[in-house]
Amino acid sequence: MGEMTAAAPGAERDSVREPPAPLEREAGTAPAVVESSGDPAERVLVAARACQASLIAIGRRGANPRGALGSVSERVVRRSPASVLVVP
């Protein structure tokens, strides 16, 4: 996979890189590692739709330690076209 970048300065940028080989072997599939800027929940959902992801793994909470899910995790869980694995 190559690197994808937006042309306009200040635009949201994505870069996709190859995951470490051991991860691919252990998973039995080819997971993607995507680094992106912009609204976190929206960027996760856009990337999941673009690659037709069957599973999204996301952390349970962000900067706010209160509550069961952080705001990004909650939006991804509610709007995801794929299964979501929420990890602590």
N, C-alpha and C positions, 0 to 999 in steps of 0.2 A: 504494500500500500504506500502511496506517496503522501505528501503533505498537501492539505487543502487550505487555502487562505483567501480571505475576502480582499478585493482590490482597493476599496475606499478606506482612507484613513479613519480610524475610530469605529469602523464597522465590526460586527461580531466576527471573530476568527475561530476557525476550527483547525486542528491538526490531528491527524490520525497516524498512529505509529504502530508498528508490529509489536504484539505482546511478547514477553519473554518465551522462548521455546519450551521450557519446562511447563509453563502454565498451559500452553496449547496441548501438550502431550497428556497432562493430567486431566484436563477438561474433556478431552476427546472431541473437541471442536475447535474452531478458530475464533476465539473472542477478540473483540476490538477494544483498543484503548484510545479514547477520544479526549483531547484537551480542548476546551472551548471557553469563550468569554461571552458575557451577556447574562440574561435572566437564567439562573441555574435550572429551574424546573423546565422552562420552555426549551432550553438547549438540550437537556436530557431527552425530552419527548421528541424533539425534531430528529435527533441522532437515532433514537430507537425506531422511529418510522422510516427514516432513510435507509437503514440497513435491515429492516424487517426483523428486529430483534425478537427473540422468543422469551428472553429474560433480561431484566434490569436489576442489578445489585446496587443498592444505595444505602448510605449510612442513616441511622435512625434520627439523629438530631444534629443541629448546627450549633451556632453560638449560644442559643438560649437553652439552658439545661432543663427547663421546666417542660412538662407535658410529655406525652408518649411519643409523638412524632414532631420533628421540626417542620417548618412551613414548606420547605422545598420537598422533603420526603412525602408529606401529606399530599401536595399537589401532584407529584409524580404518581403516587399510588392511586389517586382518584381519577386521573386522566390518562393513564398509560394504556396503550393498545396491547401491551405484553404483560406477562406475569412480573411481579416485582418482589424481589427478595430484600427485605429490610434487615440490615445487620447492625449490631450495637456499636 
